[in-house]
């Protein structure tokens, strides 16, 4: 065996010591990583069980042993997010993503937080980076298309949707996104055309179509809805034709026509469903709104029959006394306005037996008693109950104040009418005339004339 020359021995000893120390450091580092990984696994188990405090403690231990562990930062971010600490969650997800920019989940979570907090450009940048690594990622493409639409990059959004189509992305999402893209571009012909085509697809669930219609009507400007009434009519007709057995679309169409004031369309539709309580109810109140009480009476009787048969609006097969009371009250209103006050008061009496605390019944009965000048004491008690049930209802307060006026309690009536004005009564010409009459009785002529002029202006505005 050859011996090492004496002059080389110190160098060899030095190299051996360095090698030994390096091996010890690597071994220690490897041990720390293994311990950190073990703690991480335990932390994730606790996190999945909902033991957030224990999970956080274990993760912090793992992080101190292995500061470069990206998974530790990711799960700390998840815990921060579950406790709604968005700033801390963002910080942890940023650290995780910096340590491993190839991890799609890190990027997705961070981009979602950026987007939710209004940092749309930062989110856009991450999604674009993720897409470069995996051009056909079905998790990234839809979100990026949404962001492009959000920031007005419509051509880019269109390009992403085209890519989604080529790789077989979710067809319903793509169709709705293209429809929304046309809406944002202001191309309403294509928007409504695409929506109508989507609604004609029998594979699309009816609830999806109902949700879209509801969101569209609620989010759009009333003037926009009015201008596009024919387009809405086409959409609703398509839904009814595509799902002929689904009465919810018929009800939806009826509600829309009623709220839009399209009486002819509404009544034509209602006549097709003579046994449907919902449609009968819409028909009835449309006639009452137009003060066509003669046409309303037979509808009242038809609706009353359905409710008594257990086929009312509740739709549970049981007779609902509240519904009966409402229909009887409506019929009473019709009778009264047609000059049959005896029949009207009989209907109101029956309605009160069915539902003694119903504020609509109490108010209407009390008001017509006050107009006829009969049983003002009884009328006042009923009106008081209605006002207690709905103390900010201008109609009920008007009735109460008018009864006080008929009882010559002018100061009390004035106090009530001041409340009526606060709660919207100044928009109603009849209420304004009532208040003017009260002020006249108190010899406040100038103020009474002012309210009468307001009433005339309101009436003239309605006639235009």
Buried (B, 14 or more C-beta within 10 A) or exposed (E): EEEEEEEEEEEEEEEEEEEEEEEEEEEEEEEBBEBBBEBBEBBBEBBEEEBBEBBBBBBEBBBEBBEEBBBBBBBBBBBBBEEEBEEBBBBBBBBBBEBBBEBEEBBBBBBBBBBEEEBBEBBBBBBBBBBEEEEEBEEBBBBBBBBBBBEEBBEBBBEBBEBBEEEEBEEBBBBBBBBBBBBEBEEBEBBBBBBBEBBBBEEBEBEBBBEBBEEBBEEBEEEEBEEBBEBBBBBBBBBBEBBEEBBBBBBBBBBBBBEBEBBEBBBEBBEEBEEBBBBBBBBBBBBBEEEBBEBBBEBBEBBBBBBEEEBBBBEEEEBBBBBBBBBBBBBBBBBBBBEBBEBBBBBBBBBBEBBEEBBBBBBBBBBBBBBBEEBBEEBBEBBBBBBEBBEEBBBBBBBBBBBBBBBEBBEBBBEBBEBBBEBBBBEBBBBBBBBBBBBBBEEBEEEBEBBBEBBEEBEEEEEE
